[in-house]
Amino acid sequence: MGPYSSNAIKALIDNYLDNDCFAVIEGGIEIAIEITKHPWDLICFTGSTMKGKLVAEAAAKNLVPCILELGGKCPAIVDTSANIDLAARKIVFGRFTNSG
C-alpha cells in the first residue's frame, strides 16, 4: 500500500501546495540516502524502520531535522486550517481499523 499513499501525497502536494516550498521525491533507499546529502530545511520520510535509520543517519551528517513515519501504516497531514478534534478522531479511527 505504500506506493499508493506516496502517489496520493505527491499528487496532493503538487496540486495544492507551493512547489517552490514543498516537494515530494519518490524512490527507493538509494534516492532517500542521496537526497539527505543536500541541505534541506526538513525531511519527512515514510518507510520501514531499517530504511528510516539509514535516512536519519545520512541526514544527521548535515544536521537536517527529520520526521520519520516508520512502518507506513497511516500517514496523515494536518495543517493549521484543520478542525483538530475532527482530524484526530478520523486519524484514530483509521489507525485502529488498519490494525490487522
C-alpha positions in Angstrom: 0.0 0.0 0.0 3.0 2.3 0.4 3.3 3.3 -3.2 -0.4 4.3 -3.4 -0.1 6.5 -0.3 3.1 8.1 -1.8 1.4 8.7 -5.1 -1.6 10.3 -3.4 0.5 12.5 -1.2 2.6 13.6 -4.2 -0.5 14.5 -6.2 -2.0 16.5 -3.4 1.2 18.4 -2.6 1.9 19.0 -6.3 -1.6 20.3 -6.9 -2.3 22.3 -3.7 0.9 23.5 -2.2 3.6 25.9 -3.3 6.0 23.8 -5.3 8.8 26.3 -4.6 8.4 25.4 -0.9 7.3 21.7 -0.9 8.4 18.7 -2.9 7.7 15.0 -2.9 10.6 12.9 -4.2 9.6 9.2 -4.6 12.0 6.3 -5.0 13.9 3.6 -3.2 16.6 3.7 -0.5 19.2 5.0 -2.9 17.1 8.1 -3.6 16.4 8.6 0.1 20.0 8.5 1.0 21.1 10.7 -1.9 18.6 13.5 -1.1 19.8 13.5 2.5 23.2 14.8 1.3 21.6 18.1 0.5 20.9 21.0 2.9 17.1 20.7 3.3 15.2 22.5 6.0 13.3 19.3 6.9 13.0 15.8 5.7 9.7 13.8 6.2 10.3 10.2 5.5 7.7 7.4 5.3 9.1 3.8 5.1 10.5 0.9 7.1 12.4 1.2 10.3 15.5 -0.2 8.7 15.5 2.4 5.9 14.4 5.2 8.3 17.6 4.6 10.3 19.7 5.0 7.2 17.9 8.2 6.2 18.3 9.6 9.7 22.0 8.7 9.8 22.7 10.3 6.5 20.6 13.4 7.3 22.4 13.8 10.7 25.7 14.4 8.8 24.2 17.7 7.5 22.2 18.4 10.7 19.0 18.1 8.7 16.0 17.5 11.0 13.8 14.5 10.1 10.2 13.4 10.7 10.1 9.7 10.3 6.8 7.8 9.9 8.1 4.3 10.0 6.0 1.3 9.0 3.8 3.2 6.6 0.6 2.4 8.3 -1.3 5.7 8.5 0.5 8.7 7.1 -1.5 11.9 7.7 -1.0 15.6 7.1 -2.9 18.1 9.4 -2.4 21.8 8.7 -3.4 24.9 10.6 -6.8 25.2 8.9 -8.0 21.8 10.1 -10.6 21.1 12.7 -8.2 19.4 15.2 -10.9 17.4 17.1 -12.4 16.0 13.8 -9.0 15.3 12.3 -7.8 13.5 15.5 -11.0 11.3 15.5 -10.6 10.4 11.9 -6.9 9.6 12.3 -7.5 7.4 15.3 -10.4 5.7 13.5 -8.2 5.0 10.5 -5.3 3.7 12.7 -7.4 1.3 14.7 -9.3 0.0 11.7 -6.0 -0.7 10.0 -4.6 -2.7 12.9 -4.6 -6.1 11.4 
